Amino acid sequence: MTYEFSIKTFDELTSVDLYHILKARSQVFVVEQNCVYQDMDDTDFDCLHLIAHQNQALAGYCRIIPPEFNKLKSNLSASVDGAGIKTAHPPTPMPAIGRVLVLAEQRGEGLARQMMIQAIACCRKKYGKKTPIILSAQTYLLSFYESLGFVPEGDTYLEENIEHVKMVLRVAKKTKVRKERAPSDSNTTTKVLSGLLFIMAALFILGLLYLMI
């Protein structure tokens, strides 16, 4: 299936965009999951809204919360030095991806993965390639987010009576691979000179033998 993706600020959303987004969120998170909660929150005003369309109809959606407005913090806020001493650090500000949904008719076609790849790329471009990304995942989707590189942090917790776990996507440090040194020019030159000296020595000895005969 072919989908078209767009990313808009709240002010860039049309009234039609907003209607279909809120309708989809209500359909998935309230009706399907039988969960009565306040879906519309003030955070929407500061988010980037990623919409997946198929034939101009909304098929999937998620929102990206900028680091300065994200209240979801990473548990890994301490480091351990060589002596085994743990040092606490302030939580790293990071963007969050939330309200991830695919409508029932489009499920099983890989849209969720395509949408998450788009959201991750947007975070990397806007907030830096080395900035971690956090989300609150429903536990039944744990393996899906792990396949995208997210790592669970801490214990599970209830959010609107649904089991969740925090997950963070960090940037893996590049490991430098030592390349084997190719034979240097100096080594080659030394071998050539040694060969010439050997030939000259052999010729000198042959010359002495000729004079002695």
Secondary structure, DSSP 4 states (H G I P E B T S, - for coil): ---EEEEEEGGG--HHHHHHHHHHHIIIIIIITT-------GGGGGSEEEEEEETTEEEEEEEEE-GGG-----S--EEE-TTS-EEE-PPPP--EEEEEEE-GGGTTSSHHHHHHHHHHHHHHHHH-TT--EEEEEEGGGHHHHHHTT-EEEEEEEEETTEEEEEEEE-PPPPPPPPPPPPPPHHHHHHHHHHHHHHHHHHHHHHHHHHHH-
